[in-house]
Amino acid sequence: MAIERVAVNPVTWSVEMGFNQGEVVTGHTRTLYCSGQTAMGADGSPQHEGDMAAQVALSLDNLEAVLTAAGMSLANLVRLNVYTTDVDLLFQHYGVLASRLGAARVAPTTTMLGVTRLAIPGQMIELEGTAVA
């Protein structure tokens, strides 16, 4: 059975920002719940302190690595939670995130939260995803 995704947008402003208000997903057989991914190197060391754009890109790379290991891709994301220590700074670099999701032709439901800090000092963004296949 093929996966079918139907966007639910009673209002349309979110579509312009690259996410749907809701998605009805049918036909999936596997669900992957991804832990939050930050800008950590393969050895577990924090990377790109003070560079939001680079942290967004590496966090996405790390999320994509988890998806790939499960036989999925960004195109399978149905939910993306974004945690950041600086919402205003993230918005200045939001294009990094939006362009990668746009290239994958996906607009997952998204929540962005400003937090005091993340678990690893120096990290400014954490991405937590849910994907279906």
C-alpha positions in Angstrom: 0.0 0.0 0.0 1.4 3.4 -1.0 1.7 6.2 1.6 -0.8 9.0 1.2 -0.3 12.3 2.8 -3.1 14.9 2.8 -2.3 18.4 4.1 -4.8 20.0 6.4 -4.6 23.8 6.4 -7.7 25.6 7.6 -5.5 28.7 7.3 -2.8 29.1 4.7 -0.1 31.4 6.3 1.9 28.4 7.4 2.2 27.0 3.9 4.2 30.1 2.9 6.6 29.4 5.8 7.1 25.8 4.6 4.9 23.7 7.0 1.4 22.4 7.2 -1.0 22.8 10.1 -1.7 19.1 10.0 -1.2 16.0 7.9 -3.3 12.9 7.6 -1.1 10.0 6.8 -2.5 6.6 5.6 -0.9 3.5 4.2 2.3 3.6 6.3 3.7 0.5 7.8 6.7 2.0 9.8 7.0 5.0 12.0 10.4 6.3 13.1 10.6 8.6 16.2 14.0 10.5 16.1 15.7 11.8 19.2 16.6 15.4 19.1 19.6 16.0 16.7 22.0 18.9 17.3 25.3 20.1 15.8 27.4 17.3 17.1 30.3 15.7 15.3 30.5 11.9 14.7 32.7 11.7 17.8 30.1 13.4 20.0 31.8 16.7 20.2 29.8 19.9 19.8 30.4 21.8 16.6 30.0 25.4 15.3 29.6 27.3 18.6 28.1 30.7 17.9 27.3 29.9 14.2 23.5 29.3 13.9 23.5 28.6 10.1 26.2 25.9 10.5 24.4 24.4 13.5 21.1 24.2 11.6 22.8 22.6 8.6 24.7 20.0 10.8 21.6 19.3 12.9 19.7 18.6 9.6 22.6 16.4 8.4 22.4 14.4 11.7 18.6 14.1 11.4 19.0 12.9 7.8 21.6 10.4 8.9 19.1 8.8 11.3 16.5 8.8 8.6 18.9 7.2 6.1 19.9 4.5 8.6 16.2 3.6 8.9 15.8 3.5 5.1 14.0 6.9 5.0 14.8 10.5 4.0 13.7 14.0 4.8 10.7 13.3 2.4 9.3 10.9 5.1 9.1 13.5 7.8 5.6 14.2 9.0 6.5 16.0 12.2 9.4 18.3 13.1 9.9 19.9 16.5 12.5 22.7 16.6 14.0 23.8 19.9 16.3 26.9 19.9 18.0 29.1 22.4 17.5 32.1 20.1 14.3 32.3 18.1 15.2 35.6 16.4 18.6 34.4 15.3 17.1 31.1 14.0 14.6 33.1 11.9 17.5 34.9 10.3 18.9 31.5 9.2 15.5 29.7 8.7 16.2 29.5 5.0 18.8 26.8 5.7 16.1 24.6 7.1 13.3 25.6 4.7 15.5 25.1 1.6 16.4 21.5 2.7 12.8 20.6 3.4 11.7 22.3 0.2 14.3 20.3 -1.8 12.8 17.1 -0.2 9.4 18.3 -1.3 8.0 18.0 2.3 6.2 20.4 4.6 6.0 18.5 7.9 3.9 19.8 10.8 6.2 21.9 12.8 6.5 23.4 16.3 9.2 25.8 17.2 10.0 26.5 20.8 12.4 29.0 22.4 14.2 27.4 25.3 16.6 28.7 27.9 19.3 26.2 26.9 19.9 22.8 25.4 21.5 19.8 27.0 24.9 20.5 25.5 26.4 24.0 26.2 26.9 26.0 23.1 24.2 24.3 21.1 21.6 26.6 19.8 19.2 24.3 17.9 17.8 20.8 18.3 15.6 19.0 15.7 13.3 16.2 16.7 11.5 14.4 14.0 8.8 11.7 13.3 8.9 10.0 9.9 6.7 7.3 8.3 7.3 4.9 5.5 
